[in-house]
Amino acid sequence: KAIAQQDGILATNAAASPLVASVADRARAKGLTGDWGAQVETLLAQRVYPALSAQNALLKAALPRAGHEASVRRLPQGQQYYANSLRFITTTRLTADEIHRTGRAQMAELTARADGLLKAQGLTQGSVAERIRALGQDPKYVYPNTDAGKAELIEKLNEQMANMQARLPGAFGRLPKASVQIKRVPPEIEAGAPMGYYNSPSLDGTRPGIYWINLKDTAEWPSWTLPTLTYHEATPGHHLQISLQQESAAAPKLMNLLGFSSYVEGWGLYAEQLADELGAYENDPVGQIGYVQSLMFRAARLVVDTGIHSKGWSREQGIQYMMEAYGDQEGAAVSEVERYCGWPGQACAYKVGHNEWVRLREKARTSLGDRFDLKGFHDTALATGGVPLSVLERIVDSWVATHA
């Protein structure tokens, strides 16, 4: 895939490259004098393309020697490498076996929950995964794959975000000053871009946050999956957490910027849960199925990542599990599993982080009883910015001790 993408870049004449147009357009918008496009074109032709071509040649030379075994276990000290990866990425001491068992157990719980929600919608035939897949293929939930259909989809996302924004004061004492925009991933980079992601605001506050959605094919985004994505990427998810971190005047500059995947992505999943608790799906039961499927997807990651790198699963075994566990399409499952093969342990950050956010909240609630304040918990846990989960627990424990 990397070779094909780089071939595509190299086949584009430097003068026609989006890089040239981007710099030229922005220089013109700022009123800068000079032929900036020509300068970038020269750099591309003389420096960037030759370097990219050399890199691609190395990949092509390596391809015939590439093996098919997906697990990092095949490498020298592979098991220790994977254990170190899990510790670094999750910022916990959970072992691969513990993470695998947790994933299995949570998949069972979430599958039962999804079964009840699907039955409530009259979907009773077939496995949970088969019913979710059928729901995703129902034409009434798919926006037209046209510019007009994509504009309508983004307009709906903005409505959902505005609705959630009105609910936030019930759960937070502090809200970010920075706004967030929803934008379509530029068509030029759709093929290699993630399906949805977030860019933080500028530190000086002049540029808002951006929640990007990849609309190369609207069939990949049934409407009932979209609210949860919005709550994860925008508010109360990444935008709220990261903007508050950046806007903290009390924190050292490093802490305005530092992030740990298990904290940040764990918060993103926790934000999905919080949206449900704040009533986002009161009149949207099919959207709630999308929320539960999102949790199933992340629990499946725990099973497959550890399955491949600790238990000897094949790439194909991982793909099959993703499809059978929560109804993923084959193309999406392939993309996911190949990510786990190339980045051992990273996919575990999401659900491990979510589990820890929920555990710490319930630990504080149990300790404080009637004195537990949800706004206080959120404001305290978000105040320091991204930290290892072990540090987050000390912060929450200290807050509990001062309110006991």
N, C-alpha and C positions, 0 to 999 in steps of 0.2 A: 504493500500500500504506500509506503514512504517513497519507494522508487517511482511508482506511477505518478504520485503527486509532484515529485521533483522533476520528472520528465515533462509534466504539463507546464510547470513554471518555466523550464528551460526552452520549451517550444514557443513561448510567448516572446515576440520581438520586444526588445527593451523599450522601444518608444511607445509600445502599446501596453506596457505593464501598469497595473493599478498603482504601484508604488510611485511611478513618475507622476501620474495624474493626481494622486493624493497630495504630494508635496507641492506641486504646481498650484493646485486649487487652494490649499491653505495659505501659501505665500501670497497669492492674489487677494485672498480675503483679508489678510492682514495689511495689505498695501505695501508689501515689500518689493523693492525694485530688483531687477536682474532676472535672468532666465534660469530659474530654479529647476524647471523640468529638464532642461538640457544637461544641467550638472548631475542630476540624479540618473538620467539616462546613461551618461558617460560612466558613472560609478557602477551602475548595474552591468554594463557591457564589459568593462575592464577589470572589475574587482569581484562583484557579487556572483555573476554567472559563472566565471571560471572556478571560483571556490565551491559553488554549489555543484558544478559538474564533476569536480574532483571527489567531492563527498559522495555523489551518486555512483560514481565509478567504483568506489570502495564497497558500497552496499551491493552493487551488482556482482562484484567479485566474490563477496561473502555468501551470496544467496545459494550457490550450488552446494556449499558446505554446511548449510543450515540443517539442523536435525528437526525432528518433529516432536520430540518429547518436550512437554510444556513446563514441567516442574523444575524449579531451581534446585531441587534435590540432586539433579544430575551433575551439578558443578562441585568442585572441591569445597568442602566445608559448607555445602549448600544448606543443610539443616540449621546450622548456627547462623548463617547469613539471614535465613528467613526469620528465625527467632529474634535476631537483632532488628530486622525490619519491622516486625510487629511491635516491639518495644518502642522503637523510635517513632513510628507512625501513630500508634494508639496512645502513647505516653502512659501506658499501664504495664503491669507485669503479667498480663493474661497470656497464657500459652496458646499455641495453635489448637490443641485438643479442647481447651476450655472455650475458645472462640467458636470452634466447630460445633460443639454441643449446644452452646447458646443459640447459634444460628438455627440449628435443627429444632430446638424447643420453641423458639419464637416463630418459626415458619408454621409449626403446628397450631399455635395459638392464633396467629393471624389468618391462617387458612380457614379455621372454624369461624372466625369473625366475618371474613369475606363471604363465606357460605350463607350465613344468616342474612347479610345485606343483599346478596344476589337473589335469594329466595323471596325476599320482600319485594323485589322488582319483577317477580314472576319467572325468574331464570332458575329453573330447577333441574334441567337435564344436563348430564355430563359432569366432568370434574370441575373443580373451581377454576383451574387454569383454562379449561376449554370454554367455560362460560365467560370468563373475563376476555378471552380472545375473541369470542363471538360479539361481545359488547363493543370491543374496539373496532370491529369490522362493520358494525351497524352504520349504514350511510347517514342516518339522521344525526349522528354525532360527529360527522366529518365535515370540516369547512371545505369549500371549493378550492382546488389547488390552482388558484388564479391570484393575480395581484389584488383584485377586489376582495376575494375570500380571505387573503392574508391580512389585508387592512382591517377587515371585520373582526378577525381573530384578535388582533392586537387591541382593537377598540374594546373588546370584551375583557381582555386582561386588565386594561386600565380601569374599567368599571369594578372588577373584583378587587383591585388594589385600593381603590377609593373606599369601597365598602369596608375593607379590613382596616384601613387607616382610622376610620371612625370608631372602631372597636378597641383600638390599642390603649387609650387612656384607662381602660378597665384593668389593664395588666401591667402597666409601666408608669413609673413616676417621671422618668426622663425619656424623651423622644428626640431623635436626631433633627438637627436643623436642615441638613442636606436633603434635597429632593431626589427622586429616582425616576428615570425615564425607561420606557420599554421600547426596545428597538429590534428590528429584524436583522439577523446576521447578514452582512452583505453577500449577495449571490456569488461573488467571485471567490469566497472562501468557504461556502457552505459545505462542500464535500469533505473538507478536513477539519471542520470546526465541531466542537461539542454541541449537543442538542440544546442545552440551555446553560448560561453562565452569567456571572456578575462581574462588573468592573467597578471598583470603589471610586468615590468622589475624589477630586484633588484635595490635597491637604489644606490649601488656602480657601477652599469653599467655592471657587469660581466655576468648577465643573461638577454637575450632579453625578450621582451614581447611575449606572446603566445596567439594566437587566436585558440580556440578549437572548433571543429565541431563534433557533434554527428552523426555518420554514422551507427547506428544500422540497419537502413533501408534506402537505397538511394531513395526509392519512396517518402519519406517524404521531399526530397529536389529536386523538379523539377529544372532543370538548370536555368530557368528564375527567380527563387527566390534567387539565390546565390550571384549575384553581390551586391545586397543591404545589405545582411548580412555581406559581407566582408567590405563594406564601413562603416557599423555601428560598427563592432567589432574591425577593424584594422584602416585603414586610409581612410578618415580623421576623423574617429570616436574615439573610446575609446583609441586606442594606441597613437594616436597623442595627444589627450587632456591630458591623464594621464602621458605620458612620459614627456611632456613639464612641467607639474606640478612638477613631481619628480626631474627634472633637473634644476629647478629654484634655483640658488644660492642665490638670493636676498630674497626669501621667508623664513620665520621661518620654522624649520623642521616640525612642526605640519601641516603647509599649504602644505608641499610636499606630505602629506599623507591623509589629511582630504578630505572627499567626501560627497556630498549630492545627493541623487538619482535624484532629479528633475533637478539638474545642469548637472550631468554626463549622465544620460539617455536622458535628453532633448538634450544635445549636440550630443549624438549618433543618434537621429532621425534627428536633424538639419544637421548632417554630411551626412545622406542619401539624404536630399534635396540638399545640397551643391554639392554632386557628380553629381546629375542631372544637376544642374546649370553649372558645369564645363564641361559638355558634355559627361559624361560617357555613356550615352545611345544613342548617335548620330546614331550609327549603330546597335542598339539593342532595337528595339521597344517592343519586348516581355519582355526584362529585365525591361523596364520602367513600364510595367504592374506589375511586381513584386515589384517595388518601391512603386507604388500607393497602391497596396494591403497591403504592410507593414504599410503605414500610416492608411489605413482603419482598420487594426488589432488593432493599438494603439488607434484610435478613438473609436472603439467598446469597448475597455477596460474601457474607461470613462463611457460609457453607462451601461455596465454590472456590474462593481464594485459598482457604486452608485445605480444601480437598485437593486442589492441584499441587500446592507447594509443600504440603505436609503428609498427605495421604496417598500420593501417587496417582491421582485422577488424571485422565487424559484431557486434552483440549475438548474433544468431542463429548466426553462425559460431562464436562462443565456446561457446554452449550445445551445438551439435552436436559440437564437439571433445570437450567434457567427457563426453558420453554415449558417444562412440565410442572414447575413449581408455581408460577404465577402468570402464565399465559403470554410470555414474551414472544415477539416475532423472531424468526430465525436470524434475520439480518442484524437485528438489535442485539440478540444474544451472542452472536459471533463477535460483534464489535466489543461488547462487554468483556467476554472471556479473553479475547486477545489483549485487552488492556491489563487484565490480571496477570497474564503470562509475562508481560513486559515490565510490570511495575509491582512486584510482589509485596503484598500486605497493604497497599494504599487503600484498596476498596474496603478494608475493614474499619477505617477511621470513622465512617459515617454512623453505622449502627452501634459500634462500641461507644462512640461519643454520645449518641442519643441515649443509650442505656444509662450512661453515667449521669447525664443531666437529669434524667427522670429519677434515678436512684437518690441523687443528692437533694432534689426537691422534696421527695417523700421522706427522706431522713430528717430534713429540717422540719417538715410539717409534723412528723411524729414527735420530735423533740419539743416543739413549741406549742403544739395543740392549738388552742384558740388564739394564741399570740402570733401564729404564723401569718405573715403578710406577703401575698404573692408579688405585689409591686416591690416590696423591699428585697425579696429574694432575687428578682430579676435585676433590679438596679445594682445590687451588690455584686452579683455574679458576672455582670457585664462591665462593671466599672474599671476593672484592671486591664481589660483587653484580652487578647488571646494568650492563654497560659496552658501549660500541661494539665491534664485532668487531675493529677495528684496535687498540684498547687490549687486548682479550683476547689478541691475538697477542703483544703486547709482554710481557704477564704470563706467558704460557706460555714464551716464549723466555727470559725471565729465570729461570724455574724450571729449564728445561733447562740453562742455563749453570751454575747452582749445583750440578747433579747430574752434570755431564759428567766 
